[in-house]
Amino acid sequence: MRQRNQLLKFHREKILNSPELESWNEQLAKQGARVIEKRMFATHRIGLLARLAHRSLTGRDETLDVEYLSSIPKELDTQASETEMALLQGLKEKGKHEARVGQTLLGPHRDDILFSINKKNARLFASQGQQRTLVLALKLAELEFIKGESGEFPILLFDDVFSELDDKRRRLLVETIEGRVQTLITGTAAERLGVFKSAGKIFTVHGGEVKLFDSHSSTTR
């Protein structure tokens, strides 16, 4: 893509219909199709897992949809060869426009993912709490996806995860991960971590020193 952009930027319309640009089109279409197909597979799998996790975190009050948005101007087929053909055709059709602006306007680098909660665009309409829950659902979905691909769970890291969740969603999150995944959580309020039963340990960091927190005596040792 960088090589193609260089041609478009410095030669503009002069490069159109040249063998050199056609060669880069073919390579971009071939490699881009592979990226798109892998992304579509992962997005579909993670989307299904995220919907289940999201329903659990929201008590089934909300439904999450995850959709891969491709820049290719036609319905994508499930076969990589069809995607490659569609991408190659799209590059040819946009050639003049790309020559004017000096950059590649079609391909996996232009694709995006749409997140919807109850059929509404989460980027535009979701509250801060809903967006936080969406991100958590995606993290939990990634856990299951990686487990399915590798056979084991990765370590789960959360930074101040409880600060923007209400009591209900904190409880649902804990019920989802406790006893299943090794998890490290950071936060500034130790009492919020009390929702984990006896399975975990709490450490405090003060003045660069790490100590084990005793929840019964509220002291460190």
MDAnalysis code that builds the backbone (N, CA, C; Angstrom):
import MDAnalysis as mda
import numpy as np

u = mda.Universe.empty(663, n_residues=221, atom_resindex=np.repeat(np.arange(221), 3), trajectory=True)
u.add_TopologyAttr("name", ["N", "CA", "C"] * 221)
u.add_TopologyAttr("resid", np.arange(1, 222))
u.add_TopologyAttr("resname", ["MET", "ARG", "GLN", "ARG", "ASN", "GLN", "LEU", "LEU", "LYS", "PHE", "HIS", "ARG", "GLU", "LYS", "ILE", "LEU", "ASN", "SER", "PRO", "GLU", "LEU", "GLU", "SER", "TRP", "ASN", "GLU", "GLN", "LEU", "ALA", "LYS", "GLN", "GLY", "ALA", "ARG", "VAL", "ILE", "GLU", "LYS", "ARG", "MET", "PHE", "ALA", "THR", "HIS", "ARG", "ILE", "GLY", "LEU", "LEU", "ALA", "ARG", "LEU", "ALA", "HIS", "ARG", "SER", "LEU", "THR", "GLY", "ARG", "ASP", "GLU", "THR", "LEU", "ASP", "VAL", "GLU", "TYR", "LEU", "SER", "SER", "ILE", "PRO", "LYS", "GLU", "LEU", "ASP", "THR", "GLN", "ALA", "SER", "GLU", "THR", "GLU", "MET", "ALA", "LEU", "LEU", "GLN", "GLY", "LEU", "LYS", "GLU", "LYS", "GLY", "LYS", "HIS", "GLU", "ALA", "ARG", "VAL", "GLY", "GLN", "THR", "LEU", "LEU", "GLY", "PRO", "HIS", "ARG", "ASP", "ASP", "ILE", "LEU", "PHE", "SER", "ILE", "ASN", "LYS", "LYS", "ASN", "ALA", "ARG", "LEU", "PHE", "ALA", "SER", "GLN", "GLY", "GLN", "GLN", "ARG", "THR", "LEU", "VAL", "LEU", "ALA", "LEU", "LYS", "LEU", "ALA", "GLU", "LEU", "GLU", "PHE", "ILE", "LYS", "GLY", "GLU", "SER", "GLY", "GLU", "PHE", "PRO", "ILE", "LEU", "LEU", "PHE", "ASP", "ASP", "VAL", "PHE", "SER", "GLU", "LEU", "ASP", "ASP", "LYS", "ARG", "ARG", "ARG", "LEU", "LEU", "VAL", "GLU", "THR", "ILE", "GLU", "GLY", "ARG", "VAL", "GLN", "THR", "LEU", "ILE", "THR", "GLY", "THR", "ALA", "ALA", "GLU", "ARG", "LEU", "GLY", "VAL", "PHE", "LYS", "SER", "ALA", "GLY", "LYS", "ILE", "PHE", "THR", "VAL", "HIS", "GLY", "GLY", "GLU", "VAL", "LYS", "LEU", "PHE", "ASP", "SER", "HIS", "SER", "SER", "THR", "THR", "ARG"])
u.atoms.positions = np.array([
    [0.829, -1.207, 0.000],
    [0.000, 0.000, 0.000],
    [0.867, 1.264, 0.000],
    [1.992, 1.223, 0.745],
    [2.894, 2.381, 0.748],
    [3.463, 2.646, -0.648],
    [3.848, 1.570, -1.337],
    [4.376, 1.725, -2.695],
    [3.307, 2.295, -3.628],
    [2.099, 1.811, -3.469],
    [0.997, 2.298, -4.317],
    [0.710, 3.764, -4.029],
    [0.736, 4.134, -2.776],
    [0.509, 5.533, -2.409],
    [1.586, 6.446, -2.983],
    [2.833, 5.962, -3.012],
    [3.917, 6.754, -3.591],
    [3.666, 7.029, -5.075],
    [3.230, 6.002, -5.788],
    [2.921, 6.177, -7.213],
    [1.806, 7.197, -7.415],
    [0.742, 7.055, -6.620],
    [-0.407, 7.956, -6.754],
    [-0.024, 9.390, -6.392],
    [0.803, 9.532, -5.360],
    [1.153, 10.861, -4.874],
    [2.035, 11.632, -5.853],
    [3.000, 10.936, -6.453],
    [3.977, 11.642, -7.289],
    [3.669, 11.620, -8.791],
    [2.800, 10.699, -9.207],
    [2.500, 10.622, -10.632],
    [1.050, 10.963, -10.975],
    [0.181, 10.941, -9.958],
    [-1.225, 11.302, -10.150],
    [-1.844, 10.564, -11.340],
    [-2.580, 11.296, -12.203],
    [-3.310, 10.664, -13.304],
    [-2.399, 9.984, -14.330],
    [-1.122, 10.366, -14.357],
    [-0.197, 9.787, -15.336],
    [0.012, 8.287, -15.112],
    [-0.191, 7.847, -13.880],
    [0.075, 6.449, -13.553],
    [-1.110, 5.547, -13.854],
    [-2.292, 6.142, -14.071],
    [-3.490, 5.346, -14.320],
    [-3.319, 4.467, -15.549],
    [-3.836, 3.253, -15.461],
    [-3.791, 2.263, -16.548],
    [-2.382, 1.790, -16.884],
    [-1.421, 2.087, -16.007],
    [-0.049, 1.632, -16.247],
    [0.129, 0.219, -15.684],
    [1.042, -0.585, -16.266],
    [1.323, -1.929, -15.744],
    [1.819, -1.903, -14.308],
    [2.547, -0.834, -13.949],
    [3.099, -0.743, -12.595],
    [1.992, -0.622, -11.554],
    [1.041, 0.280, -11.811],
    [-0.074, 0.438, -10.869],
    [-0.931, -0.824, -10.844],
    [-1.133, -1.433, -11.989],
    [-1.927, -2.664, -12.060],
    [-1.288, -3.770, -11.220],
    [0.042, -3.819, -11.235],
    [0.745, -4.823, -10.446],
    [0.513, -4.626, -8.948],
    [0.602, -3.358, -8.504],
    [0.353, -3.081, -7.084],
    [-1.115, -3.309, -6.725],
    [-2.026, -3.042, -7.659],
    [-3.443, -3.320, -7.427],
    [-3.669, -4.798, -7.144],
    [-3.043, -5.633, -7.967],
    [-3.227, -7.078, -7.818],
    [-2.678, -7.573, -6.486],
    [-1.523, -7.053, -6.096],
    [-0.920, -7.484, -4.827],
    [-1.738, -6.987, -3.633],
    [-2.186, -5.740, -3.714],
    [-2.999, -5.197, -2.626],
    [-4.312, -5.953, -2.501],
    [-4.919, -6.300, -3.632],
    [-6.180, -7.037, -3.615],
    [-5.990, -8.432, -3.018],
    [-4.908, -9.085, -3.398],
    [-4.651, -10.441, -2.911],
    [-4.385, -10.459, -1.410],
    [-3.453, -9.620, -0.970],
    [-3.107, -9.592, 0.453],
    [-4.221, -8.951, 1.293],
    [-4.849, -7.916, 0.730],
    [-5.941, -7.262, 1.450],
    [-7.111, -8.189, 1.679],
    [-7.407, -9.045, 0.698],
    [-8.508, -10.001, 0.830],
    [-8.246, -10.976, 1.969],
    [-6.995, -11.387, 2.122],
    [-6.648, -12.301, 3.215],
    [-6.873, -11.631, 4.577],
    [-6.468, -10.372, 4.671],
    [-6.654, -9.635, 5.925],
    [-8.141, -9.479, 6.234],
    [-8.920, -9.098, 5.213],
    [-10.354, -8.877, 5.406],
    [-11.054, -10.163, 5.832],
    [-10.728, -11.277, 5.181],
    [-11.370, -12.537, 5.515],
    [-11.047, -12.970, 6.941],
    [-9.787, -12.809, 7.353],
    [-9.416, -13.139, 8.729],
    [-10.142, -12.241, 9.720],
    [-10.231, -10.971, 9.389],
    [-10.924, -10.024, 10.271],
    [-12.409, -10.356, 10.378],
    [-13.021, -10.704, 9.246],
    [-14.445, -11.038, 9.254],
    [-14.709, -12.273, 10.106],
    [-13.835, -13.267, 9.988],
    [-13.974, -14.484, 10.799],
    [-13.877, -14.157, 12.284],
    [-12.828, -13.400, 12.657],
    [-12.620, -13.049, 14.059],
    [-13.745, -12.165, 14.585],
    [-14.178, -11.195, 13.773],
    [-15.243, -10.288, 14.198],
    [-16.544, -11.043, 14.420],
    [-16.846, -11.989, 13.538],
    [-18.075, -12.783, 13.689],
    [-18.034, -13.603, 14.970],
    [-16.917, -14.290, 15.201],
    [-16.800, -15.128, 16.399],
    [-16.831, -14.285, 17.669],
    [-16.016, -13.227, 17.685],
    [-15.961, -12.373, 18.872],
    [-17.297, -11.674, 19.088],
    [-17.987, -11.301, 17.978],
    [-19.288, -10.651, 18.099],
    [-20.315, -11.523, 18.801],
    [-20.342, -12.813, 18.457],
    [-21.281, -13.738, 19.102],
    [-20.945, -13.908, 20.579],
    [-19.658, -14.054, 20.875],
    [-19.237, -14.206, 22.268],
    [-19.482, -12.924, 23.066],
    [-19.244, -11.770, 22.430],
    [-19.457, -10.490, 23.117],
    [-20.935, -10.274, 23.429],
    [-21.809, -10.713, 22.522],
    [-23.245, -10.563, 22.782],
    [-23.643, -11.353, 24.023],
    [-23.135, -12.570, 24.151],
    [-23.458, -13.381, 25.327],
    [-22.906, -12.746, 26.600],
    [-21.659, -12.276, 26.529],
    [-21.046, -11.647, 27.701],
    [-21.782, -10.364, 28.071],
    [-22.159, -9.595, 27.072],
    [-22.849, -8.329, 27.312],
    [-24.214, -8.562, 27.951],
    [-24.921, -9.577, 27.483],
    [-26.234, -9.885, 28.072],
    [-26.080, -10.309, 29.520],
    [-24.993, -11.016, 29.815],
    [-24.748, -11.420, 31.192],
    [-24.445, -10.219, 32.073],
    [-23.624, -9.297, 31.550],
    [-23.240, -8.117, 32.321],
    [-24.396, -7.154, 32.538],
    [-25.356, -7.142, 31.635],
    [-26.488, -6.218, 31.744],
    [-27.751, -6.899, 32.268],
    [-27.626, -8.141, 32.685],
    [-28.808, -8.843, 33.171],
    [-29.841, -9.058, 32.090],
    [-29.384, -9.206, 30.843],
    [-30.239, -9.439, 29.661],
    [-31.123, -8.239, 29.315],
    [-30.761, -7.076, 29.828],
    [-31.548, -5.878, 29.527],
    [-31.158, -5.238, 28.200],
    [-29.942, -5.537, 27.698],
    [-29.460, -4.917, 26.468],
    [-28.883, -5.977, 25.533],
    [-28.932, -5.672, 24.224],
    [-28.398, -6.588, 23.213],
    [-27.308, -5.886, 22.417],
    [-26.158, -6.504, 22.347],
    [-25.011, -5.956, 21.632],
    [-24.854, -6.629, 20.276],
    [-24.642, -5.823, 19.237],
    [-24.359, -6.339, 17.900],
    [-23.011, -5.795, 17.451],
    [-22.204, -6.657, 16.842],
    [-20.882, -6.274, 16.330],
    [-20.857, -6.590, 14.837],
    [-20.567, -5.570, 14.029],
    [-20.606, -5.742, 12.571],
    [-19.323, -5.202, 11.937],
    [-18.748, -6.001, 11.051],
    [-17.547, -5.574, 10.324],
    [-17.977, -4.742, 9.125],
    [-17.450, -3.529, 9.030],
    [-17.797, -2.627, 7.940],
    [-16.639, -2.567, 6.955],
    [-16.840, -3.127, 5.773],
    [-15.784, -3.142, 4.768],
    [-15.932, -1.963, 3.827],
    [-14.796, -1.486, 3.332],
    [-14.805, -0.382, 2.373],
    [-15.104, -0.851, 0.960],
    [-15.129, -2.163, 0.747],
    [-15.423, -2.683, -0.587],
    [-16.880, -2.406, -0.923],
    [-17.161, -1.768, -2.045],
    [-18.529, -1.352, -2.386],
    [-19.400, -2.457, -2.964],
    [-19.431, -3.610, -2.317],
    [-20.342, -4.675, -2.712],
    [-20.448, -5.669, -1.564],
    [-21.463, -6.495, -1.632],
    [-21.659, -7.493, -0.581],
    [-20.516, -8.495, -0.622],
    [-19.828, -8.670, 0.500],
    [-18.701, -9.596, 0.539],
    [-19.197, -11.031, 0.575],
    [-18.515, -11.881, -0.166],
    [-18.813, -13.302, -0.147],
    [-17.944, -13.943, 0.926],
    [-18.210, -15.220, 1.230],
    [-17.427, -15.915, 2.239],
    [-16.119, -16.439, 1.674],
    [-15.958, -16.464, 0.357],
    [-14.740, -16.962, -0.255],
    [-13.733, -15.837, -0.468],
    [-12.471, -16.109, -0.131],
    [-11.433, -15.091, -0.273],
    [-11.274, -14.666, -1.722],
    [-11.477, -15.588, -2.663],
    [-11.336, -15.251, -4.076],
    [-12.355, -14.209, -4.492],
    [-13.576, -14.292, -3.967],
    [-14.613, -13.311, -4.268],
    [-14.258, -11.953, -3.673],
    [-13.734, -11.954, -2.468],
    [-13.316, -10.709, -1.831],
    [-12.177, -10.064, -2.612],
    [-11.242, -10.872, -3.068],
    [-10.122, -10.360, -3.850],
    [-10.598, -9.704, -5.137],
    [-11.530, -10.354, -5.816],
    [-12.069, -9.804, -7.060],
    [-12.799, -8.493, -6.807],
    [-13.578, -8.445, -5.720],
    [-14.323, -7.239, -5.388],
    [-13.379, -6.090, -5.053],
    [-12.309, -6.389, -4.323],
    [-11.338, -5.353, -3.953],
    [-10.583, -4.847, -5.178],
    [-10.205, -5.766, -6.066],
    [-9.496, -5.373, -7.283],
    [-10.375, -4.496, -8.169],
    [-11.646, -4.862, -8.296],
    [-12.570, -4.072, -9.100],
    [-12.788, -2.700, -8.482],
    [-12.884, -2.662, -7.161],
    [-13.072, -1.387, -6.480],
    [-11.891, -0.454, -6.653],
    [-10.678, -1.001, -6.627],
    [-9.474, -0.186, -6.826],
    [-9.452, 0.421, -8.227],
    [-9.880, -0.352, -9.211],
    [-9.924, 0.167, -10.577],
    [-10.953, 1.278, -10.711],
    [-12.108, 1.097, -10.068],
    [-13.178, 2.087, -10.166],
    [-12.810, 3.392, -9.464],
    [-12.043, 3.305, -8.391],
    [-11.677, 4.503, -7.629],
    [-10.342, 5.105, -8.073],
    [-9.752, 4.554, -9.124],
    [-8.429, 4.987, -9.557],
    [-8.300, 6.478, -9.764],
    [-9.242, 7.092, -10.482],
    [-9.152, 8.526, -10.764],
    [-9.237, 9.357, -9.493],
    [-10.147, 8.976, -8.612],
    [-10.292, 9.707, -7.351],
    [-9.033, 9.568, -6.505],
    [-8.485, 8.358, -6.452],
    [-7.267, 8.136, -5.679],
    [-6.091, 8.925, -6.255],
    [-6.026, 9.015, -7.577],
    [-4.944, 9.775, -8.211],
    [-5.035, 11.257, -7.850],
    [-6.260, 11.763, -7.700],
    [-6.440, 13.178, -7.348],
    [-5.985, 13.463, -5.917],
    [-6.305, 12.547, -5.000],
    [-5.972, 12.790, -3.591],
    [-4.609, 12.197, -3.215],
    [-4.066, 11.336, -4.060],
    [-2.739, 10.788, -3.815],
    [-2.655, 9.744, -2.729],
    [-3.721, 8.964, -2.550],
    [-3.674, 7.900, -1.543],
    [-4.697, 6.813, -1.851],
    [-4.476, 5.649, -1.278],
    [-5.352, 4.497, -1.483],
    [-6.606, 4.632, -0.623],
    [-7.768, 4.601, -1.251],
    [-9.029, 4.836, -0.554],
    [-9.833, 3.567, -0.302],
    [-9.282, 2.431, -0.704],
    [-10.017, 1.175, -0.579],
    [-9.086, 0.105, -0.040],
    [-9.586, -0.714, 0.867],
    [-8.776, -1.791, 1.408],
    [-9.001, -1.963, 2.900],
    [-8.356, -2.940, 3.512],
    [-8.572, -3.212, 4.940],
    [-8.188, -2.063, 5.857],
    [-7.288, -1.180, 5.406],
    [-6.894, -0.037, 6.242],
    [-8.019, 0.980, 6.372],
    [-9.052, 0.861, 5.519],
    [-10.185, 1.775, 5.552],
    [-11.413, 1.150, 6.225],
    [-11.295, -0.077, 6.664],
    [-12.438, -0.769, 7.254],
    [-12.633, -0.373, 8.712],
    [-13.792, -0.711, 9.254],
    [-14.121, -0.326, 10.622],
    [-15.046, -1.384, 11.216],
    [-15.364, -1.223, 12.484],
    [-16.295, -2.116, 13.174],
    [-17.397, -1.268, 13.794],
    [-18.639, -1.697, 13.601],
    [-19.799, -0.990, 14.159],
    [-20.319, -1.756, 15.376],
    [-20.432, -1.036, 16.506],
    [-20.996, -1.607, 17.723],
    [-22.362, -0.972, 17.960],
    [-23.372, -1.801, 18.132],
    [-24.727, -1.306, 18.354],
    [-25.302, -1.924, 19.621],
    [-25.969, -1.102, 20.422],
    [-26.667, -1.576, 21.619],
    [-28.155, -1.333, 21.409],
    [-28.915, -2.405, 21.415],
    [-30.349, -2.335, 21.111],
    [-30.595, -1.614, 19.793],
    [-29.776, -1.971, 18.779],
    [-29.892, -1.478, 17.402],
    [-29.485, -0.010, 17.234],
    [-28.890, 0.598, 18.256],
    [-28.436, 1.984, 18.154],
    [-26.903, 2.030, 18.183],
    [-26.330, 2.897, 17.340],
    [-24.882, 3.045, 17.250],
    [-24.318, 3.426, 18.625],
    [-23.500, 2.534, 19.193],
    [-22.975, 2.760, 20.539],
    [-22.042, 3.961, 20.591],
    [-21.355, 4.241, 19.503],
    [-20.427, 5.376, 19.471],
    [-21.178, 6.696, 19.603],
    [-22.415, 6.719, 19.109],
    [-23.191, 7.959, 19.113],
    [-24.179, 8.055, 20.274],
    [-24.738, 6.930, 20.685],
    [-25.854, 6.986, 21.621],
    [-25.603, 6.323, 22.975],
    [-24.557, 5.547, 23.132],
    [-24.339, 4.849, 24.393],
    [-23.824, 5.795, 25.466],
    [-24.289, 5.584, 26.687],
    [-23.794, 6.365, 27.817],
    [-22.387, 5.894, 28.166],
    [-21.728, 6.624, 29.059],
    [-20.375, 6.250, 29.459],
    [-20.362, 4.870, 30.106],
    [-21.390, 4.609, 30.925],
    [-21.491, 3.299, 31.565],
    [-21.714, 2.188, 30.566],
    [-22.547, 2.458, 29.560],
    [-22.803, 1.465, 28.521],
    [-21.551, 1.187, 27.695],
    [-20.800, 2.240, 27.402],
    [-19.562, 2.058, 26.643],
    [-18.553, 1.249, 27.446],
    [-18.498, 1.508, 28.737],
    [-17.591, 0.751, 29.605],
    [-17.989, -0.724, 29.628],
    [-19.288, -0.986, 29.712],
    [-19.772, -2.360, 29.722],
    [-19.495, -3.047, 28.398],
    [-19.631, -2.306, 27.309],
    [-19.340, -2.847, 25.978],
    [-17.882, -3.288, 25.889],
    [-16.979, -2.443, 26.378],
    [-15.549, -2.781, 26.340],
    [-15.279, -4.025, 27.184],
    [-15.936, -4.129, 28.333],
    [-15.770, -5.307, 29.179],
    [-16.259, -6.560, 28.459],
    [-17.399, -6.441, 27.794],
    [-17.946, -7.580, 27.056],
    [-16.983, -8.034, 25.968],
    [-16.351, -7.079, 25.286],
    [-15.381, -7.417, 24.251],
    [-14.157, -8.105, 24.849],
    [-13.714, -7.635, 26.010],
    [-12.567, -8.263, 26.667],
    [-12.898, -9.707, 27.025],
    [-14.079, -9.921, 27.580],
    [-14.478, -11.271, 27.961],
    [-14.639, -12.158, 26.732],
    [-15.117, -11.559, 25.631],
    [-15.248, -12.312, 24.385],
    [-13.873, -12.704, 23.847],
    [-12.915, -11.792, 23.949],
    [-11.549, -12.100, 23.512],
    [-10.963, -13.254, 24.321],
    [-11.282, -13.282, 25.623],
    [-10.825, -14.385, 26.461],
    [-11.288, -15.724, 25.900],
    [-12.593, -15.804, 25.618],
    [-13.166, -17.056, 25.116],
    [-12.624, -17.377, 23.729],
    [-12.426, -16.351, 22.917],
    [-11.899, -16.562, 21.565],
    [-10.479, -17.128, 21.630],
    [-9.642, -16.528, 22.462],
    [-8.264, -17.000, 22.604],
    [-8.236, -18.408, 23.194],
    [-9.130, -18.664, 24.158],
    [-9.228, -20.011, 24.733],
    [-9.588, -21.024, 23.653],
    [-10.511, -20.659, 22.777],
    [-10.915, -21.564, 21.711],
    [-9.809, -21.807, 20.700],
    [-8.971, -20.797, 20.454],
    [-7.912, -20.922, 19.462],
    [-6.646, -21.573, 20.025],
    [-6.339, -21.289, 21.308],
    [-5.072, -21.760, 21.875],
    [-5.232, -22.896, 22.878],
    [-6.445, -23.060, 23.409],
    [-6.663, -24.117, 24.384],
    [-6.543, -23.678, 25.824],
    [-6.148, -22.427, 26.079],
    [-6.046, -21.947, 27.450],
    [-6.361, -20.453, 27.523],
    [-6.791, -20.038, 28.707],
    [-7.109, -18.631, 28.913],
    [-5.836, -17.807, 29.062],
    [-5.823, -16.577, 28.539],
    [-4.727, -15.654, 28.851],
    [-4.968, -15.037, 30.220],
    [-3.998, -14.296, 30.719],
    [-4.204, -13.552, 31.968],
    [-5.028, -12.312, 31.653],
    [-6.028, -12.046, 32.481],
    [-6.923, -10.903, 32.268],
    [-6.460, -9.723, 33.119],
    [-6.288, -8.562, 32.472],
    [-5.849, -7.353, 33.172],
    [-6.946, -6.296, 33.140],
    [-7.270, -5.748, 34.310],
    [-8.264, -4.679, 34.398],
    [-7.665, -3.496, 35.155],
    [-7.811, -2.302, 34.614],
    [-7.318, -1.093, 35.276],
    [-8.497, -0.262, 35.751],
    [-8.681, -0.204, 37.070],
    [-9.748, 0.601, 37.672],
    [-11.106, 0.282, 37.050],
    [-11.389, -1.006, 36.882],
    [-12.587, -1.437, 36.170],
    [-13.876, -1.114, 36.919],
    [-13.822, -1.034, 38.250],
    [-15.045, -0.866, 39.030],
    [-15.483, 0.587, 39.180],
    [-14.651, 1.536, 38.793],
    [-14.957, 2.937, 39.074],
    [-16.185, 3.441, 38.334],
    [-16.472, 2.897, 37.149],
    [-17.593, 3.401, 36.356],
    [-18.721, 2.377, 36.208],
    [-18.702, 1.333, 37.058],
    [-19.767, 0.331, 37.019],
    [-20.618, 0.436, 38.275],
    [-21.927, 0.244, 38.111],
    [-22.792, 0.236, 39.292],
    [-22.649, -1.115, 39.992],
    [-23.277, -1.231, 41.164],
    [-23.129, -2.443, 41.983],
    [-23.580, -3.692, 41.228],
    [-24.659, -3.574, 40.460],
    [-25.199, -4.721, 39.728],
    [-24.192, -5.234, 38.706],
    [-23.595, -4.323, 37.949],
    [-22.672, -4.742, 36.897],
    [-21.342, -5.224, 37.485],
    [-20.958, -4.677, 38.617],
    [-19.771, -5.198, 39.286],
    [-19.995, -6.652, 39.686],
    [-21.151, -6.918, 40.258],
    [-21.454, -8.283, 40.707],
    [-21.511, -9.251, 39.526],
    [-22.137, -8.817, 38.450],
    [-22.245, -9.676, 37.276],
    [-20.885, -9.949, 36.649],
    [-20.008, -8.935, 36.661],
    [-18.666, -9.125, 36.123],
    [-17.898, -10.140, 36.959],
    [-17.984, -9.990, 38.274],
    [-17.280, -10.910, 39.158],
    [-17.788, -12.334, 38.960],
    [-19.100, -12.496, 38.859],
    [-19.678, -13.826, 38.658],
    [-19.203, -14.449, 37.350],
    [-18.897, -13.599, 36.372],
    [-18.474, -14.098, 35.063],
    [-17.042, -14.616, 35.080],
    [-16.150, -13.949, 35.831],
    [-14.726, -14.292, 35.746],
    [-14.187, -15.039, 36.960],
    [-14.844, -14.920, 38.121],
    [-14.265, -15.483, 39.340],
    [-14.144, -17.006, 39.250],
    [-12.960, -17.496, 39.577],
    [-12.731, -18.929, 39.584],
    [-12.453, -19.523, 38.221],
    [-12.474, -18.699, 37.160],
    [-12.275, -19.203, 35.804],
    [-10.993, -18.691, 35.171],
    [-10.653, -17.438, 35.418],
    [-9.543, -16.795, 34.724],
    [-8.636, -16.097, 35.736],
    [-7.323, -16.275, 35.593],
    [-6.405, -15.532, 36.446],
    [-6.497, -14.056, 36.079],
    [-6.824, -13.214, 37.062],
    [-7.138, -11.814, 36.793],
    [-6.360, -10.887, 37.717],
    [-5.828, -9.820, 37.153],
    [-5.162, -8.777, 37.924],
    [-5.957, -7.487, 37.761],
    [-6.382, -6.909, 38.885],
    [-7.207, -5.706, 38.867],
    [-6.528, -4.610, 39.677],
    [-6.413, -3.423, 39.104],
    [-5.887, -2.281, 39.847],
    [-7.032, -1.333, 40.182],
    [-6.865, -0.590, 41.253],
    [-7.893, 0.363, 41.653],
    [-7.411, 1.184, 42.829],
    [-8.181, 2.211, 43.162],
    [-7.811, 3.086, 44.274],
    [-8.723, 2.905, 45.481],
    [-9.716, 2.006, 45.394],
    [-10.644, 1.768, 46.499],
    [-10.660, 0.271, 46.811],
    [-9.920, -0.122, 47.839],
    [-9.779, -1.540, 48.171],
    [-11.118, -2.187, 48.518],
    [-12.035, -1.397, 49.102],
    [-13.313, -1.980, 49.516],
    [-14.124, -2.504, 48.341],
    [-13.913, -1.927, 47.154],
    [-14.647, -2.400, 45.977],
    [-14.197, -3.788, 45.544],
    [-12.963, -4.132, 45.871],
    [-12.460, -5.437, 45.500],
    [-12.973, -6.528, 46.425],
    [-13.694, -6.128, 47.464],
    [-14.251, -7.102, 48.392],
    [-15.318, -7.981, 47.784],
    [-15.799, -7.611, 46.590],
    [-16.819, -8.436, 45.939],
    [-16.245, -9.786, 45.534],
    [-14.913, -9.863, 45.387],
    [-14.293, -11.166, 45.183],
    [-14.251, -11.869, 46.541],
    [-14.607, -13.118, 46.559],
    [-14.723, -13.839, 47.823],
    [-13.343, -14.124, 48.408],
    [-13.024, -15.353, 48.628],
    [-11.722, -15.680, 49.218],
    [-10.716, -16.127, 48.168],
    [-11.123, -16.025, 46.901],
    [-10.269, -16.560, 45.837],
    [-9.064, -15.682, 45.543],
    [-9.166, -14.391, 45.858],
    [-8.098, -13.489, 45.469],
    [-7.351, -12.885, 46.645],
    [-6.281, -12.179, 46.339],
    [-5.510, -11.456, 47.332],
    [-5.420, -9.994, 46.928],
    [-5.396, -9.113, 47.901],
    [-5.309, -7.682, 47.643],
    [-3.958, -7.169, 48.130],
    [-3.285, -6.425, 47.274],
    [-2.004, -5.825, 47.626],
    [-2.135, -4.307, 47.536],
    [-1.477, -3.604, 48.405],
    [-1.445, -2.143, 48.360],
    [-0.062, -1.688, 47.901],
    [-0.044, -0.562, 47.229],
    [1.219, 0.035, 46.789],
    [1.281, 1.439, 47.379],
    [2.236, 1.671, 48.248],
    [2.367, 2.979, 48.901],
    [3.837, 3.330, 49.005],
    [4.190, 4.486, 48.448],
    [5.577, 4.908, 48.485],
    [6.504, 3.940, 47.765],
    [5.993, 3.309, 46.742],
    [6.811, 2.364, 45.985],
    [6.957, 1.006, 46.641],
    [6.249, 0.771, 47.765],
    [6.348, -0.496, 48.490],
    [5.045, -1.284, 48.346],
    [5.154, -2.561, 48.031],
    [3.993, -3.434, 47.843],
    [3.800, -4.292, 49.084],
    [2.582, -4.285, 49.634],
    [2.278, -5.074, 50.825],
    [0.946, -5.804, 50.640],
    [0.833, -6.942, 51.303],
    [-0.411, -7.699, 51.286],
    [-1.424, -7.030, 52.190],
    [-2.641, -6.833, 51.688],
    [-3.700, -6.149, 52.428],
    [-4.528, -7.167, 53.193],
    [-4.672, -6.963, 54.492],
    [-5.496, -7.823, 55.341],
    [-6.882, -7.211, 55.445],
    [-7.851, -7.818, 54.752],
    [-9.199, -7.250, 54.702],
    [-9.911, -7.325, 56.041],
    [-9.491, -8.271, 56.937],
    [-10.171, -8.413, 58.236],
    [-9.775, -7.307, 59.201],
    [-8.504, -6.939, 59.139],
    [-8.053, -5.907, 60.065],
    [-7.844, -4.567, 59.394],
    [-8.054, -4.547, 58.039],
    [-7.879, -3.336, 57.237],
    [-6.454, -2.796, 57.371],
    [-5.500, -3.699, 57.529],
    [-4.096, -3.296, 57.632],
    [-3.287, -4.007, 56.559],
    [-2.065, -3.564, 56.395],
    [-1.158, -4.217, 55.457],
    [-0.038, -4.893, 56.224],
    [0.508, -5.934, 55.606],
    [1.616, -6.608, 56.269],
    [2.593, -7.134, 55.210],
])
